[in-house]
């Protein structure tokens, strides 16, 4: 019965909510105080903001640290009955299998720590842009690579998981002088907060990025936990 019990614990959310929605209120008030916005403009943006949040089903609250301007997701995965050595071996196998990283990472078995760079992909919604970079009315879904630092702290019967230093890389193509070129652009979490800062045409893509980040972080707990638990079955043949 041990495997089903451990499996059920993976579905318990450990995402700690921050106060990031307050950043948005403070940002609009600050722009009013700094006379960047008039009272009428601020009220209009406030209405647009509430309407957009309704369309998204609420604010994608994340563990965002305003001091370091980073999102840091932390969770503990209980692995009762699984010893430190097996957890260590399964982590290394996971890194190789899912992230194609084989030796370029920090590890200290005695201290119970593995740190590696990792990445995955998100699908986000955004307004299409014209030649000058201005948003159109049409929406598009595009793939964005999320890059992060993955920290494992392990001991007998437990694993602490930490994902931090998130950034997002998008890819694009363009013609210049009749030749096709490929480019990429990377943004960081401090570029996303506050969502209401900057061009209103970027609000949708920022919210979509944060919403999908929240889902991605929770998925990693499940994927990693299941991968380690699968080691029990690997050893039972």
N, C-alpha and C positions, 0 to 999 in steps of 0.2 A: 504493500500500500504506500510505500515511501514515495515513489515516483509521482503518483497522482496528487498527493498532498503538496509536494514541492512545486509541482506544475501549477496548482491553483494559486500559490502565492505570487507567481509571476504577473498575474493579472491585476494585482493591487497597485494602484497608482501611487507613486512617491514624488510626483512633481510638486514642488513647493511654489505656491503663487506669491508673486511679489506685488509691488504697488505701482506697476508700470502704467496702468490706466490713469493714475494721478499725474503722470508726466505730461499727458496730453492736455489735461485741463490747465496745468501750470504753464505749458508752452503757449497756448492760445492767450492766456491772461498776460503772460510776459510780452508777447508780440503786441498786445493792446497797450500795455504800459509803456513800451518802447516806441509807441506811435508808428509801428510797422503796419498795424491794422487800425481801421476806424472801428467804432462800436458796431456799426451796421455790418461791416465786413466780418468782424469776429462772430457776430450772431449768425450770419449766413454760413460761415465755415463750421460753426457749432452744429447747425441743423444738418449740413451735409455730412458731418462726421457721425452724428447719431444715426442717420439713414444708412450710411455705409456699414456701421457696426451691426445694425439690424440685418442687413443683407448677409453679413458674415456669421450671424448667429452669436454675436458677442465678441469681446476683446480676447485675443489669444494671449492670455497672461502667462508669462514665463519668468524663471528665476534670474532676472536681470539685475546686475549690481551697478548702481549708478556711479559708484566711486571708481571702479575699474572699467566701466563701460563694456562688460562682458556678460554673456549668458553662461552660467555654469550649472549643469544638471548633475545632481548627485542622487544615487539610490543604492540600497543594500539588497542583495539577493541572498536569501537564506538557502544554504545547500547542506542541510543536515545529513550526516552520514557520508559526506564526500570529503576525503582528506585533502590537505594542502597540495600534495604532489600531483594528484589527479586534476585539481582545479588549475594549477600552474600549467600542466601539459595541455589541457583543453583550451586555455587562453591562447597559448602559442599556436595551436592548431587553428583556432578561430581567426587569429590575425593573418595567418598564411592563407587560409581558405577564402575569407571574405575581403581582405584588404591587400592581398598579394604582397605582404611585407614579411620577409623571411629572416632578416638579421639586423636591419638598421633601426633598432629600437633599444630603449633602456630596460634592463631587467636586473632584479636582485631577488633571488629566491629566498634567501634568509630573511630579508626584510619584508618579503611578500609584496613586491611592487613590479609592475610592468607599465611602461609609458611608451606610446607610439603615436605617430601621425596617422590619421584615418580620413576617409571621405565617403560620401554617398551622394545620392541624387534626389532632388525635389522637383515636383512639377508645380509651377506657380502661375497665377493669372496676372496679366498686366495689359495695359492699353498698348496697342501698336503705336509705333513712332514714325513720323514722316522723315524726310531726308534731313531736316534741320533738327531733328530730335524732339519735336513737339508731339504730345500725345494726340492720337486720333480717337474717334468714338468707338472703333472696333476693338474687341478684346482678343487676346491670343493666350495660349498656354505654352509655356516654354520650360525647358529643362535647365536646372541650375545645379551645379555641384556644390555641396556643402562640405567644407573642410574643417577639421577640428582635431584637438588633442584628446586622446583616449587614455584614461588612467585606470588601471586595475590595482586594487589593493586586496590581497587575499590571505586567508588563513584556513585552518580546518573548519569546515561547515559553513563558511560564509565568504561572500565576495562583495566588495564595495566598488561601485562603478561611477566614474566621473567623466563627463564630456564637457570640454571647455575650449576657449579660444576659437569660437566659430567664425567662419567667413564664408562668403558665397561667390562663386565664380560663374559668370554667364559667358556664352560663346556666341560670336556673330561673324557674318561674312560681309564683305563689301568689295565693290569694284573701284579700281583706281587706274586710270590710263589703259583701260581695256583689259586689265588683269584682275583676277579674283584673289582676294586676300582674306585670311582668317584672323580674327582678333579675339581677345578675351578681356573681361572687366571684372574686378574683384571688389566687393563691398564688405564692410565689417559691421558688427552689431551696432556700433556707435553711429553708423550711417543710417540705421533703421529707426532709431529712437531719437526724439519723439516721432511717431508716425506723422503727426500733423505739422511737422516742420517742413519747410520747403514747398515744392510744387504739389498742388492738390492732385495732379495727374499721377503722382507716384504713390499716393496713399494705398491704392488697391494692391499694387505689387508688394509694398511693404507689409501690409496686413496678411496677404497671401503667403509671403515668405515666413512670417512669424507663425502663422497658423499651421503651416506644413512642417515647420521646425518642431513645434510642440508635439505633433503626431510622430515625427521621426524619432525624437528623443525617447518617447515611450516605447516605440517599436524596438529600439536597440536593447532595452532591458529584456524584452521578451525573447528576441532573437539570440542574444548572448546567453541568457539563462537556459533556453531550450538546448542550445548547442552543448553547454557544459553538462546538462542533465542527460543528454544523449550518450555521454561517455559511460553512464551506468549500463546502458544496453549493449554498448560496444564490448564491454567486459563480461557480458553474461552469456556469450555463445558457447 
